[in-house]
Amino acid sequence: MSYLISGESGDWEVVIGLEIHAQIVSQAKLFSGAATAFGAGPNTQVSLVDAAMPGMLPVINEYCVEQAVKTGLGLKAKINLHSVFERKNYFYADLPQGYQISQYAEPIVGEGTVVLDMPDGETRDIGIERLHMEQDAGKSLHDQDPKRTFIDLNRSGVALMEIVSKPDLRSPEEAGIYLRKIRSILRYLGTCDGNMEQGSMRADVNVSVRPAGSDALRTRTEIKNVNSVRFVMQAIEHEAERQVEAYEAGGEVVQETRLFDAAKNETRPMRAKEYAHDYRYFPDPDLLPLVLADEDVERIRKSLPELPDDKKARFVSDYGLSAYDAGVLVAERETADYFETAAKGRDAKQAANWVTGNLFGALNKAGKAIAESPVPPGALGGLLDLMADDTISGRMAKDVFDEMFETGKDPAAIVADKGLEQITDTGEIEAVVARIIAENPDQADDVRSGNDKAIGWFVGQVMKATQGKANPKMVNDLLREKLGG
């Protein structure tokens, strides 16, 4: 996928790397037993460890470690059996310790690969540089008082995974696809809920530009804490254009941290970009190195669910779906599960069309997720059965579905209540066909003279006469038999 920015001196290529901060799904924090529920009152989920009270020592949460290893395996990455927690020293008012416990030189997960399905049908391999664990900081609240900033430490100590990509992304669209793919994998694994609005997943975006065809990496900037896929794509686009304008004007790009202002569609400086030595990393003296055994990793590997890529391949091979349809269905685990239940023992392609067409359309219009669908998968399967045995036509099925979505009623009950059963009695349909032909001799002669399109008019008249209940295929066949069309 080619994405180039035109400048006076020629075309420019954008080079992108993402650092995704994903909150680990866990009932307790990384180094304390404090709760992690979203939306709790300020400072109601803070232990003495989280508040950095003197003498308090961190104790590693084993479940969080397993979640990180599971994520690494899901990213097809190397699991490091020996990793080390280090102190990353910097000062913020919402960082009570004066340092963040993170991993630097020896992370728990090394290099991996994520495969992207591109719109043109091709795939792109994006490298994962590393995944490391760290604790989150608290939150500064600047809008509660005109003169004071308040601190909420509920997030302080919450377990995060930082997933760092290699600089392999080349366009805003690729970055969006990558971010969605990572979120999909995390949700399948159950290691992060991927809710960007609540802050449990956010991205730092590294952007640089270079003349098209060059292999050299130029100075990059980092856009901090972007909390939606759309904003990530917009931030990349605007920052890349800003950098191209700077180089074209004879200037330079400064390595710095920037913020994206969605309202103004621009990035602006936040602070000079720190280098690793500015943080004075050193191994945390309160925590021993984290040592895993091979059998621990294998146990976690065996617990992995079927992941999106494998599920997509199975949907193509077992159900005969196109790669595109399979990709749409497996993007969210709930959608894939819904489809499989609805399609069981039925026409899988038809089931896929109803899920991605009618169901998705109704859900989008109602602002609902598939888990909130008033039409359960078994009920949709029942609707497909009614079409398969010619109880109702495909046209009737759409009306039945709309009522199912609105009322939650069973499809068979709706069909029975409204008398929508399709007419499949040959004699009954044949009588209507004969009457319509007799009443319209000119149109009949038109069909007999070779105007095959005119037969559609007769189909419409028969369907109208039977209130849409006649089997359309039988109507077509009988008309062609009578008129020789």
N, C-alpha and C positions, 0 to 999 in steps of 0.2 A: 504494500500500500504506500503510494508515494505522497508525501506531504512536504511541499517546499514553499518557502516564503521568498517572494521576488524582491530583490533590491536593485539599486542602480548598478551595482558592480556584478550582479549575477544572482543566482539562486542560493538560498541558505537552507540547511538541513537542521532540524531540531533534535537534540539528544536528551532523553528523559530517563530519570530513575525515580522510583517511588519508595518511600519508607512508610509502610503501613503499620500503624499502632492499633493492635487488636486486643481488646480487653478479654482476658481469659474467663470463660464461663466457670465460675466457682462460687460456692456459698461463703467462702472466707477469703481474706486478703493473702497476699504472697508471703508475708512474714508475721502475720498475726491472725487471731481468730475472729476479728471484727467482721460484721456482715457487709455485703456488697450490693444490697438491693437498690435499684434505681428509684429516685424520687423521695427518698427518706428526708426527714427534716434536717436542716443544717446541723452538722457536728453531732449527729445521733448515732453514727456508726464509726466511732473513733476509739481505738484502744490506746493504752499508754505508749505502746510501741509506735503507733501511727503518729502520735503527737510528739514523739521524740523526747519523752521524759527521761531525765538522767538515770542511767543504770539499766535501761530497758534493752533487751537483746532480741534480735530477730530470730525466728525459728521458721525454717523453710516449710512451705505447704506442699506436701508430696503430690497431692492431686494436681496442683498447678504444673508441676514438673511433668507429670504424665500427659497433661493436656498439650504442653509444648512439644513433647516428643511425638505425640499423635499428629500434631499439625505438621511437624517436620516430615513425617512419613507420608502424609497426604500430599506434600509438595515434592515428593520423590527426592528428598534431600538427605544428605549425610548426617547421621546422628552421632554427635561427639560424646563418647563415653566419659570423657573428662572435661568438665567446664568449670569456670571460676566466676564468682560474683565480685564485682569491683565497685569502688565508690567513685562516682562522677561528681566532682565538686563544683557547685555553682550556687549563687544565692538568689532565691526568690522568697517573697513573703509567705507564699503558700507551700514552701518546702521546709518544714520545721527542722529537719536534721542539718540543713546546710549542704547536703549532698544527696544524690539519688543512688540507690543500690541498683546496679545494672550489670551487664556483661560486655566486655570489650575485646580483650585479646583472645579469650577462649570462650566463644559462645556455645550454647547447647546444640545448635543446629548449624551445619555448614551449607555447602552449595547444593542447589536443587534446580528443578526446571518446571515451568508452567507452560502448558500448550494452549495457545489462543486460537479460537475458531474465527477466522476473518470473514467479513461480509461477502467476499468474492469466492468463498469456498476453500481457500487455502488455509494453512495453519502456520502459526509462528511460535517458535520456541523462545521463551523469555527466561533468562537465567535468574536464579535466586542467589544472592551473595551470601546471606546468612539469616538466621532467626535467633534473636537473643531475648532473654527474659529481663524484665525490669519492673520496678514499682512506679506507680503513677504519683504525681504530685497532687496537692489539694487544688482548690479553685478560689481565685480572687474575684469578689463581687464588687464591681465598681458602680452599680446602678441602684444600690439600696439606700444610699445617703449622699447628699450633695457634697459633703466635705470629707467623708471617710470611706475607706475600702474595707469590706468585711472579708473574712477568710472562712471557708467551709472545708473542713478536712475529711469529709466523707470519702472522697476519692483517694486520699493519701494512703499509699500502701497497696492500692488495688493492683492486681497482677496484670501486666501487659506483655504481649509478644510484639516485638518490632521485627517486621518482615521486610528485609532490604533487597530490592531488585538490583540487578546489574543495569548499567545504562544502555539497555537494549531496545527501549521503546522509541518510536520515531514519529509519533503523531499524537494529537490529543485524543483521537478516536481509539488508537491502540491502547493508550493509557486507561481510557474508560473501560474497554473490553477487559484489560488485565485486572483492573480493580474489581469489576463485577465477577470475574472468574475466581479471584482470591476469596471474595466474600462468599461465593457459592461453595467453594471447597470447605471453608471454615464452618459454614452452616451445616453442610453434610456431616462433618466430623463432630459437630456439637461443641467445638472449642471456643467459638465466639459467635454471638448472635448477629453480628454484622450491622447493628442498628446505628447508622451514622448520625441520625437526628439526635439520639440520646448520647452521642459521644463515645459509644463503645467500639467504634471503628473510625479512624480518621487518618489522613495521609499528609505527609510532608513531601513536597514535590520538588525535585531537583531538575533544573532546566539549564541547558546551554545551547548555543547555536554554533554552526561552523559552515564554511562554504561547501556546497554540494560536491560530493566526490572526495572530500578530505576525510582522513582517518584520525586526525589529531583531535583531542578533546580540549575545548577551551574552558575559560572560567565559568563556573556554574553559580547560580543562585538557588536558594532553598526557600520555597513558599510553605509556611508553617500552618499546620492544623486546619487543613481544608476538609470540610465535613459533608461533602456530597460528590457523587460521580460527576454531575453536571458542572459543579464549581471547579473540580479538578481540571476538567477539559477546558473550561473557559480561562482558568488561571494560566494554563500552559500556553494557550493561544496568545493571550495578551502579553505574557512575559517574554515569549519568543519574539514577538513583533517588536517589543521594547528593546530587546538586545540587538536585533538586526538594525534598528534605527540608530542605536548608539554606535555600532561598528561602522555603519555607512556614513555617519557624520564625522568619522575620524576619532571617535572616543573609545573608551574601554568599558568593560563590564566589571564591576567590583564584586568580589565574593562576599555575599551578605545574606542575611535572613530577611525575607520580605513577607508581607501579609497580603492576602487577596481581598479586595473590597468588592463584593458582589454587586452592591448597589451602583457603584461607579464603574464597574467592569475594568478594574485596574489593579496592579500590584504596587505596593509602596514599601519603602524601607522600614524595617523594624529594628535591626541592630546589625553590627558588623558580624560576619560569620565567624564563629569560634572554630579553632582547630583542636584536634584531639588533645594536644599537650596543654591547652588552656584549661581543660577540665581536671588535670592532675590525677588521672586514673591510677588507682593502686588497689590490690586485692583487699577486700573487706576483711579486717582481722576478726570480726565476729562470726564469720561464716566459713566453714571448711569447704574445700573444693567439692563440687557435685560429681559423684562417681556413679555411673550406671553400669549394670551388667548386661551382657548380650541377651541373656534370657529375659531381662526386663523389657528390652526393646522388642524382642520377638513376641512376647505376651501382648504388648500394646499393638504390634502390627496385626496380630490375629484378630484383634477387636475392631479393626477398621471396617466401616461400612463400605458398600459399593459406592465408589466416587463418581463424579459427573462424567469423566471421560470413559470409564468402563461401562457405565450405565448407557451412555450414548451409543457405544459400539454394540451393546446387547440389543438396544431398541432397533438399531438398523438391521442386525442379523436375525433376531427372533421375530420381530414384528413387521419387517419389510418397510420400515419408514425411511424417508429421505434423511440425509445427514442434517439438513436444515431443521426439519420437523423434530427430529430426535434432540437436536441441540436446544431448541426452544423448550421442549418438555422437561429436560433434565436440569435446566438452569437453576430451578429451585426444587429441593427434595420433595416438598409437599405437592408440587405439580406432578412430578414423576410418579409419586405414589397414587395420586388421584387418577391419573391416566391408566396406570396398570390395573387398578380396581375396576374402572369403567370398561376397559378393553378386554377383560378376561373372558375368553371364549367367544369373542365377537370380532367384527371387522376392525382391525387396529387402525387402519388409515382413516376410516370413518370416525372412530373414536377420537383420534388425534385432531381431526378437523373440527369436531364439535368442542373439544377442550380449548384449542387455540383460537377458534373463531367465536362461536356463540357464547361459551362460558367466559372467556377472557373479556369479550366485549361487554357482557352484562356486569362483570365484576368491576371493570374499569369505570363504567358509567355510575355504578353504585358506590365506588370508592372503597371496595372491599378486597381483602386478601383471599386467596383460594381456601384458606383454612376457615374463613367465615362464610363460605358459599352456602346459600340456602338450598342448593341442589347438591346433595351428597353424591359421591361417585356411583353408588349402587343405583340411585334413581336415574342418573344419566344413562347408565347401562340398560335400565329398564326401558327408557325411551328408544334406545337403539334397537332393542328387541322388538318393540312395536313397529318400527319401520321394517325390520328384517322379515317379519312374518306378514307384512302387507296389511297390518291392522290400520295403520295411518300412513299417509304419504310424507315425503320429506317436507313439503310445504306446510302440511298440518303440524308436523313435528316442531316447527319453529314457533308456532302459536302455543302449542302445548308447553314447550320449554319456557316461554315467556311467563306463562301462568305458574309453572313450577317454581321459577325464580322468585316470583312475586309472593306466592302463597306457601311454598314449601310442600305442596301436595304431591302425591304419588302420580306418575304419568298415566297409569292405567285407570286410576280413579277419575282423573280429569277427562280422559277420552270417553269413559262410560257416562259421566255426568252430562257431558255436552253432546253425546251422540255423534262423536266424530269418527266412528269406525268407517274405514274405507270400503267403498263398494267394489267387491271383486267378483261378483256374480256376472258371468259372461252374458247371460240372457238379459239381465237388467240393463247393462251398459249398452248391449247391442241394440236394444229397443230405442234408447235415447239417441244413439248414433244414427239409426235409420230415420228417426223423426227429424233430426237436425238437417240431415242431407236432403230429405224430401222438402223441407221448408225453404231451402236455399239452393235451388237448382243452378243458378248462375255461378255461384262460388264453387259448386261441385264440378261444373264443366271446366272452370278455370284450373282446378287441380288435375282433372283428367287430361287437359291439354298440355300438361307438363310443368305447370307452376307449382313446384313442390313446396315453396314457402307458404302458399295459401292454406296448406293443411293445418298450419298453426292456428289459423283463425277458427277452424272447426274444433280443434282441441279446446280452445278457449270457450267456445259456445257449449260444448259438452260438459266441461268442468263447471261452467256457470249454472247449467241446468241441473247438475247433481250437487250443487252447493259445495263444490270442491272435493267431494267425497269419492269420485270415481278414480280408480287406479290409473294414473297417467299413462303408464306403459301399455295397459290393455286398451285404453282409448286410442292411442297412436296406432297400435297394431290393427284394431278393428277398422279405423278410418282408412288406413292404407289398403286393407283388404277390400273394403267397399268401393274406394275411389281409385284404386290402382296407383296410388302415389308412392 
